[in-house]
Amino acid sequence: MWYNTTICYKSKAKIKPIGCYKPICLPIRHRLLSWGLINSAECCLCSFDTETRDHFLLLCDFSSQVWRMVFLKLYLCQPLFCTWAELFSWTRQSSPTVPSLLRKVVAHLVVYNLWRKRNNVLHNSHRVSFSVVFRLIDGELRNVISSRRHMKRWRELTVFWIR
Ligand SMILES: [Zn+2]
């Protein structure tokens, strides 16, 4: 289950949750199986487990590798997320080197790119490595930060991500 969120590009440039208590149901294979629409809920990224939201976005070996690269980039030494609640909690925290705004944008881009990668595998049989997905995230984040560098909060992120 993912929540409808968006990046507000206007005025104070905050990540602004929209209807954060109204969950959006992603068509994860576990859910599609329960609806009788498919015959197998096997994760298309690893083929070892059931594709649930937590498995696909956090626990899958492929996703874990992407998160590891993100943590390396941020010089974060912490365990990987095991639950959706841990990821949400992490985005709400702030530290001098990884402010909350950066965490929210990173989480947004990782989830978006993993979802896109999953759909490419499922619908186009197009597979790429986790390092390619990370490079996409890195490039998109650089673009997001660079295009808003005239705003102080975003300019500060340059130090922590672009360096
Ligand atoms: Zn998997």
Residues whose N, C-alpha, C, O or C-beta is under 5 A from the ligand:
A	BS01	ZN	C43 L45 C46 S47 C60 D61
